[in-house]
Amino acid sequence: MDNFSLYPREDPFDPFSIMLFKALQVIAFLFFIALLAINPDAKAGKIDTKAEFIISMTWPDNHPDDMDLYVEDPVGNIVWFHQREAGFMVLERDDRGGANDFIMVAGKKITSPIREETVSVRGIVAGEFTVNINHYLATTGKPVPVSVKVEKINPTVDVVHYDTIMMDHTGQEKTAVRFRVAADGSVTDVNHREKSLIELTRSTKRGGK
């Protein structure tokens, strides 16, 4: 009579299929957990870096003039093209305008239009920092807009200072900004009082660029 039943029979129980399905579920769950570990949620405004401050100087793309960035820390260390590391400060690149903004790839010269020098400050030193611009070589005879930005990196990015200064002749030096840092890394004062850093480096053998 079963052959004439109006109701379908239940599928036979298959323990191997059930175990295989459960195993696939476990593997999928473990894969999901692994993805979470590899790609943690990003925290807004958080940058994973060892620097405490980033000081950058830029001037127009493809400009042939050579600008130099000088930074003095509270204990008198100065970074510039002749002294690229001092204290916690590092001059990441000496940009010489049109003279060195290229790399060789497969025997061909590839140029970069970007004009930028950057100093990283990799530790907290309480006291005043001074940031100067030096117009090392003027070639066009025209004023050049030079922008200086100071960013506090940790725990979140905070622009301490940003301004543009006009430079117009070889040898010109201007103080872009002076800022005071407290022991906890906070910035307590920003000013623009002029101070020559080149004069402080006169006793150091300058060397060619």
N, C-alpha and C positions, 0 to 999 in steps of 0.2 A: 504493500500500500504506500510505502514511502515514495515510490516512484511517481505516484499521482498526487503528492502533497501540493497544496497551493502555496506553501511557504518555502522560500529557499533554505537550503541547509546552511549552517554556519561553516566558515572555512575551517579546515582542520588546524589545530594548534601546532605552531612550529617554533620551538624554543630557540633554535639557531637564529632565525630571522629576528626574534625579539632581542637577543643578545647583541646581534650585529647593529641593530638600530640604536640600542642604548650606548654601545661603544662609539658610534658616530656622534651621538649627542655629547658625550664626554669630550671627544676630540674637538668638536666645534666650540665647546665652552672654554677649553684650555687655550685654543687659538685666540678667542676673544680676549681672555685675560692677558695673553702675551702682547696683543696689539695695544692694550691700555698701558702696559709697562713700557713699551717702546715709544709710544706717542702720548706722553702725559698732556693734560690740558694746559694750554698756554695761559700765562697770567698776564693780563693787560699791563703794558708799560714796563714789564720786567725784562732786563737784558742780562744774559749770563756772560759776564766779562770780568776780568781781573782789574780793570782800570777803575779808578774812583772819579777822575775827571778826564774829559777829552777836550783839548784846545785845538781848534782848526782855523786855518787861514786860507782863503781862496781869492783868486782874481780871475778876470775873464778868460774863457776858454781860448786856447791857441795863442794867448798873448806871449810875445817874445821876451818881455821884461822878467828879470830875476828878483823875486821878493824873498826875504828871509824872516823866519819867525824866531824870536828870542823869548824864553820864559825863565824867570827867576823864582825859586821857591823861598820860603821864609828863612832858611838858614844860609842863603847866599849861593846855592848851586844854580848854575845857569846852563841851559841847553841851547845850542845853536849849531850851525853846520860844522863847526870845528870840534864841538864837544856834544856828541849826540846822545850820551847817557850821563845823567848826574842825579844822585840821590834816587828818588822814586820816579824821575821823569825820563822819558825816552822820546827823542825826535824820530818819528817813524820814517820820514822821507825828507830829503833835501831836494826840493823841486827847483830846478834851475831855468824855468821858463822853457824856451825852445831848445835848450842845450841837451837835456837828458830825458825828455818825455817820449821815449820809444823803447821797444824791445825787438830783438832779432828772432824771427820765426822762419825756419827753413831757408835761411839766407836772405830773407826779406825784412826790411825795416818797417815795423808797424808803429805808428805814432799815436800818442794819446793827447786829446785836446785839453784834458783836465789840468788845471793849475791849482795845486793844493799842498799845503804842508800841515802836518798833524803832530801834536805832542800829547802823549798819554801820561797821566799821573797815576801811578799804581799803588799809592799808599797815602794815608792822611798825615799831613804835617801841619800843625796849627800855626797860623800866622798869615802874612800877606804874600800873595803871588803877584808878579808883575809880568804882563804880556806886551811885548813890543814888536813893531814891524820895522824892517830895514829895507829900503829900496836899494838893493845891492847893485843893480845895473839897469839903467834906463836907456832904452833904444829908440823909442818912438817920439820922444819930445812932447808927449801928451800926458795929461793926468790919468792915473790908473785907479779905479775903485777897488779897494781891498777890503774884504769882509772877514771879520774875526768873530768866532763863536766859541763860548765856553759852556760845556755841558757837564752837569753833575750826573754820574751814571747810576750809582747805587744809593738806595735800593730801587729807585725808579729814575727815568730820564727827566731831568729838569734843566731847562736852558737858563743859565745864570746870566749870560750876557750875549748880545748880538748887535753888531754895528758895522757900518761901512765907512772907511776912511779913504780920502783921496791922497795918493802919493804922486809926486811929480818930478823928482830928480834923483840922480845917482847919489847915494850916501845919506839920503834923508832917513831919519829915525823918528818914529812916533810911538807914544805909549797908547796902545789900544784899550787896555783895561788893567786895573789893579783890583784884586778882590781878596778879602780876608776869610780864612777858613778857621772854624772853631775845632776843638779837639774831637767833637762828635761828627765832624765832616760837614756840618752845616755852614752855609756862606752867610756872614754877618755884615759885610760891607762891600760895596762896589763903587769904584771911583775912577777918575781919568787923569789924575795928577801925573804930570810928565816926570819921567825918570829915565836917564840914559843907561842902557845895559851894555851898549858897545864900549863905553868908557870903562866899565868894570871888567871887560875882557881884554883890554889893551895889553895887559901883562902876559896874556897867553899868546903863544906863537900862532898867528892866524893861518898860515898855510894856504895853498892855492885851492880854488874850487874846481 
